[in-house]
Amino acid sequence: MRNIKVLLLITAIITVIYGMTKINSKSINHVNDTAKLFNSNEIYQLNSMLSSFSSDYGPQIVVMTIQQLPTNQTIEEYSINIANNLRIGRKKYDDGLLILFSLNDRSIRIEVGYGLEKIIRDDIAANIIRYQIAPQFKNKMFYDGINNALFEITNEIIRNKKLIGDKKGIKYE
């Protein structure tokens, strides 16, 4: 049992390191499906949509699925660590967003960079999880849940794109 936990931890670290390389390069890996919830066509569709969105509007969105959270870490702690390590979003705007799902823990988190907090507020993120993701996940329709959530998130960002990066009264154009 201990060997399995060590192996899972090593796999998670490798995934984060690999993800950091991909996120900071030109070819961003928007979908990191270590829990194997999506088929290759679904991953391709999500990556294509998120890549186009990032190219057109700037913010970077990453979807990550894992089998289980590390021992003694909440999904909030783990998602913040992942988002910080991957450096999601443009540095100038801090406009990254991470959707993290832990399969065995049945936990979902939307981690929002400071530059998007005026657009994807906590109440909006909670409603997206409650009404878009969770009902689909209960029926094991993982792609539909993520796709619905991304539709809501990207539309909200597009409708409010002038607020991206707005910190302490300074707007970045």
Secondary structure by P-SEA (a helix, b strand, c coil): caaaaaaaaaaaaaaaaaaaaaaacccccccccccccccaaaaaaaaaaaaaaaacccbbbbbbbbccccccccaaaaaaaaaaaaccccccccbbbbbbbbccccbbbbbbcccccccccaaaaaaaaacccaaaaaacaaaaaaaaaaaaaaaaaaacccccccccccccc
